[in-house]
Amino acid sequence: MKILKPSNYIVLFILAAGLFAASCVSVQQTTAPAPSYKYNFSSLYNPGESDLHPEVRTYINTDTSAIVFYRIPKSELRQLLTDPSSSSVKLQIKYVLRDVSTFEIVDSSSFINSINIKETNSSVFSYFHVKIPAKSNYKLIVSIAGQREKSGKRLIMELDNSSVFTQDYFLPEKSEDSAWTVLYDNYVNEEGIYRISSKTHQGASLNFEYYKFQEYVLVPPYYLAKYDTEVHKPDSVFLYKPGDTLTFPAKGIYLMRPSSQSPASVRFINAGRYFPDVMVLKDMLEPLKLLTGNKEYNEISGSEDLKLAIDNFWLSKSENQKIAKEQIRVFYNRVALANKYFTDDKEGWKTDRGIIYVMLGPPSVINMSSEGEEWIYGENPDVAGVLFIFDKINDSWAGSRYVLRRNETYQSVWAKALTTWKNGRIFTITNN
């Protein structure tokens, strides 16, 4: 690993998180963050802020329009009923399409969608159309809200119309109950049957490359490591025509490209049947790399009884079994949420944003721009706060990813977080 010289900016810390107080760190911030949009998008990564959690997928079907598909669990819609005797739920849908570079509005709309939940199965599926006036990159901000408090959810996503080979020109679908349904994420597994639809590329032959997962090595945020720009060789390659059925038989990363020399258009990840959730022992094991050294991790992973070894790891940290169970619940819930929010060419908890999220929890403020994300922990970030800056890197090999601007000053807060978790408590930083 190449060690870089310390950067000129200084990032200092203050963190406020939820659950219960575990530790306290208070530091002044001395540098201003980079310019960003004037919105706080922290609710994107904090599911507790809303009772509604829609999933959304965009698909460019013509040169001038895109379809926005969304899915909402029926159980969540049932909670929105204002009249217990009624079965009708009204959702207010708002969207704003903004140019990435200027953030100026290029299209917007608001409408009401009335849903009879008695006529739905486990989830409600619907869609609406968005005008895309030019070949460009856009930010699409969608708000979906019911008539109850905490029933609103705002989502932000990219809509890339700069080339006909961006992922928005392809619609992944999965076969369920003898019908094709939209795949709202890019998680796949060996048991599923899939297809990719595309009006623009129907009949074309596209390259699919398969890459095995590399062994994960934790690089803490204070390590000044150089960003890995290596172009990897695929473990196998096959051709695919949009509309044909498709399977993903092995765990790893699958990249679809227009040709072998082109950037990836769509990226799929097979990380197991239950991904992004943590449901089996193997999925519980590897995240312990965040909390253990090599020797301790190898002892746990090499145990004849893996369940007992993992249980003993957690239960040995606290004399109070109830608190230990809460610590386990919170840690693996953060792992699952990191998988959901931050997965790119690796599981979400292994990414730069993911390791910060798991160890420190969701940030208080998130600023977004075309260049990346700023995470701030603290109630008054203009005076004091923890600031992490993640630069958006457009990787020609595997697509976009977010890379932390690493700094040596993160070492103290990382050490405090690690000690707190290993002492049987949930890590929290307050602004006291």
N, C-alpha and C positions, 0 to 999 in steps of 0.2 A: 504494500500500500504506500503510495507516495504521500509524504507529508508536505503540506503547503505552508507558506508563511502566513501569520495571522492577518486577517483582513483589517481594514481601517475602521469599519463600523463596529460599534460596541452594543451588544444586546444584553439588557439586564432584566431582572425578573420580579414579578409579583403575580401570584396566581390565586384565583378564587374558584373553588369547585364545590360540588354538592354533597352528598352522603353524610359524612360527619368529620369533625376536625381531627386531623392527624398530625400536622406539623405547621410551622409558620415560618415564612421567609419574606423579607421585606427589603426591596432594593429600588433605587432610583433609575429611571430610564433617561439616557442622556442624548439620544439621537432621534430625529424625526423619522417616521416610517416613509417609505416610498409612496408616491401619489397613487390613489386608488379610487374606486367608485364610492360615492357617499351613501353607502347602505351597509347595514350590519347583517351578515348572512349566517350568524352563529346558529340559528335555528336549524339550518341544513343538517348539522351534525349532532343535534340534540333532540332525540325523539320525544323526550319528556315535555317539550314545550307545546306539543299539539296532540290531540286525541286522534287526528287524522293523518294517515301515512300513505298517500297515494304513490304509485309507481308510474313513471312516465317514459315513453320512448318516442323519438322523432324519426320521421321517414320522409325524405324528399321524393315526391311522386311525379312532379312536373318541374319545368324550369322556373316556374314562378310561384309554386306553392309547396307546402309540407303538411303532412298529417301528424298531429300530436295524439298518440294513443295514451290512455291512462287506465289504471286498474286500482280499485279500492276494495279492501276486504268488507264483506257484508256485515261482519261483527262490529266494525268501526262505524259503518253507516247507521246501524241500529241504535247506537248511542247518541246519534244526532237527532232522533225523533223528538220533536217538541210536544207532540200529542201521543201518549202511549197507545191510544186506540187507532192511530193512523199507521199506514204503512208507506206513506209518501215522504221522501226526503228531498229537500231542495238544496242544491249545491250552486253557489255562485262561483263561476269560473272567470278569472281575469288573466290576461296575458299581455306582455309587452315584449316586443322584439326590438333589440337595440344593436346598433353597429358596434363591433368589438373595439375598434380603434377610437371612436369618438363617443361611444355610449349614447348616441342620439337615437331617438325613437323612430323606427321605420314602419312599424305596424303595431296596433293594439286593439283590444276588444274586450267586452264584458258581456256575459250572458248567464242565464239561469238554466240549470239542467235538473229537471224533476225526475226522480227515480222511485219506482215502486219496488221496494226491497223484497216483497213477497214473490215477485217474478224473477228474482235472481238466484243464482246458486251460491257458491262460497264467496264470489267476488263480483263486483260490477265492472264491466268493460265498456269504455266509451272513447270518443275521439272528437277532435275539432280541427279545422284547417287554419293555417297561418300563411299569409302572403310573404314571399321572399323576392323583393324587387330586383336584386342584382346579385351577381356572382361575388360573394363576400363571406366573411365570418361574422356570425351573430351570437349574441347572448339572448336566450329566451328565458324570460322570468314568468313563471306560472304560479298563480295563487288559486287554491281551491279551498272553499270555506263553507261550513254549514251555518245553522242559525243559533248554535250554542257557543258559549265561551270556550276558548281553547280548541275550536274546531277548524281553525284555519291553518293551512300549510303552504308555505312559499317554497318553490323549487327554482333552481337556476341551472341551465344546461347550455351547452354549445350547440349551435346549428350551423354546420359548415357547408356552405354552398360554393366554396372557392374552386372546387374540382369535382368532376363526376365520379371520382374514385374515393371520396371521403365516406366514412361509415354511414352517414345519413342517407346515402343512396342505396343502402342495403337494409332489408328488414328480416332479422332472424326470427324464426318461429319454431315452436316445439309441438310435437304431436301429443295431444292429451285427449283421452276418451274419444278416439277416432275422429278428432277435429284438430285443426291447426290454430294455435293461439300465439299471440305476440310474445316474444321473449323479452322481458323488460330489463334484463341485465344480461351480461355476457358470461354467466356461469353455466357450465355444461357438465355432464357426467357420462360415464360409460353406459348407463342404462337408457338414456334418452335417445329419441329419434328427432332430428332437426332438419330444417331446410332454411335457405336464405333466398328471399324473393327480391327482385329488382326489375322494375320496368325498364330502366336504362340499360341494364347489362344482361337482359334475358338472352340466353343462347351463347353467351361468351364463355370462354374457358379461363378460369382464374386459378392462381397458384395458392395452395395451402401448405404452410410449413409447420412442422411439429417440433417443439423443443422440450426436452425433459427439464424438470425443475433442477436448479442448481442447489447445492447445499447452502443453507442460510447461515451467514455469519453476521452477528450483531455488530454494527458500527455505531457507537453512541454519538449523540449530537455534538459533543465537544471534540471528537476526532476530526481533524482537518483533512478529510480524505478527498481525493480527486474524484470527480464524477466519472463513472465508468462509461466510456464511449465505444467499447469493443463491440464489433459486429460478430455475432455468434453464428456458427454454422448449424443449420437445422439437422435434427436427428433423422427426419424423413420428410419427403415432399410428395404431394399428390395434387391432381387437377380436380376442379369442381366447377359445375355449371349451375348457375342460379336456378332454383326451382327443383333441383334433384334432392333426394333425401340424403342425410348426412349423419354420421355418428362420430363420437370422440372417444375412442376405446381406451386411451391411457391418460394418466394424470400428467399435466404439463400445460404448456402454452401453445395455442394454435393461432397462427397469423395468416390472414388471407390478403393476398396482394394481386394487383392487376397483372404483374409480371414479376419475374425473379429479381429484377433490378429496381422495382418500385417500392416506395414506402408502404407500410402495412395499412390496409383500409379498415379491417375489422380484426379485433383481438378477442379471443375466447380463452377462458381458463377453466381447466378441469382440475379442481382441488378436492374432489371427493363428492360423494352423494349428498351430503348434508350442507356443504358449503353454501353460504357464508357462515352458517351457524356452527357452534362447537358442540357436537353431539356424541362423539366417540373419543376413546382414550388417546388415540394417536393425534387427534386434533388438539387435545388438552396438553400434550407433552411438549411439542416444539415451542409454543409461546413462553415456556419456562426459561428459554434462553435469555429473555429480557431480565430475569431475576437471578440467574445462577451463573457460576463460572463453568469452565469446561469440565473440571473434575466432578463437580456436583451433578451437572447435567448428565454426564456419561454414567454415573452411578444410578441415577433414576432411570434413564433410558435402557440400561442394561439389566435392570431388575427382572427376575423371573415373574414377579407379580406386579405388573405396571400400575394397575389400579391402586394397590396398596402403597406403592412407592409415591405416587402422586398425592394420595390422601395424606400420607405421612409428611410429605414436604409442606403442605399447607397447614395441617393440624399442629405440626411442631413449632410453627411460628407464633402461636398464641395459646395461652393457657385457657382462654375462654373459647369453647367450641362454637358457641353461637356467633361470636365475632369472626372466627375463622371461616365459617360457612358464608357469612356475608362478604368477606374478602374474596373468597372463591367466586361467588356469584358476580360481584362487581368486575373482577378482573376478566373473566371469560365473557361477560356481557360486552365489555369494551373491545375485546378481541373480535367478537362477532360483528359489532358495529363498525370497527375499523375495516374488516373484510368487506362489508357492504358499501362503505363510503369511498374507500381509497384503493381498492384493487386495481392494478394496472398489469404489468408483466409478472407480478408476483402477488401472493395473498396480501390483502390490505394491511394487516398488522405488521408486515415486514417492511413496508414502505416508510419513508421519512415522516410523513404525516401520521402514519399508523402507530409508530413506536411512541411518538409524543402523545397521541390520543390515549393509548393504552396506559401509559405510565402516569399521565397528568390529568386525563379526563378531557371533556369538551371545553373549548375556549369560550371566554366571555364575549369576545368581539371577533368577527371575521370580516376583513376587507378584501374585496376581489378586484382584480384588474385583468387586462388582457395578458399581463406578464406573470401572473401568479396569485398567491394568497398571502395575506398577513394574518397571523393568529395572535390575539392579545388576550392575556388572562389578567383580570383585575377590573374593578369597578370604575376607575378613572384613569384610562390609559394615557391621557395627555399629561398627567402628573407623574404617575409611576405605573409600571405594568410589565408583564412578561411578554416579550415580542419574539415571535418566530416568523421568518420570512421564507416562503417556499416559492422558488422560481419555476415557472412552467417551461419545461424543456421539450421541444419537439424532436423526438428521437426518430431518425429515418429508419431505424431497425424495427422498433416495436411500438411506435406511436408516442403520444404525449405522456409525460409523467411530471411529478412535482418533486423538486430537489431542495432540501433545506440548505440555507446559507449557514454553514456550520461556524461555530465560534468556541474558543477555549473557555469563555466565561460561562458556558452551559455546564461545566464540570461540577460545580458546587450544587446546583439544583438537581442534577441527575443523581449525584451521590446521595443527596438527602432523600430523593424519591425512592431510590433503591433500598436504602436503609429502612425507611418507613415501611415499605412493603414486606421486607424480610423480618421486620419486628412485629408482624401480624396486624398491621393497620393499613387503611386505605389512604393513599397519599393525597394530601390537599395542601395548597399554599393559600394563605389569606393575605389581605392587605392591611393587617394590623400593624 
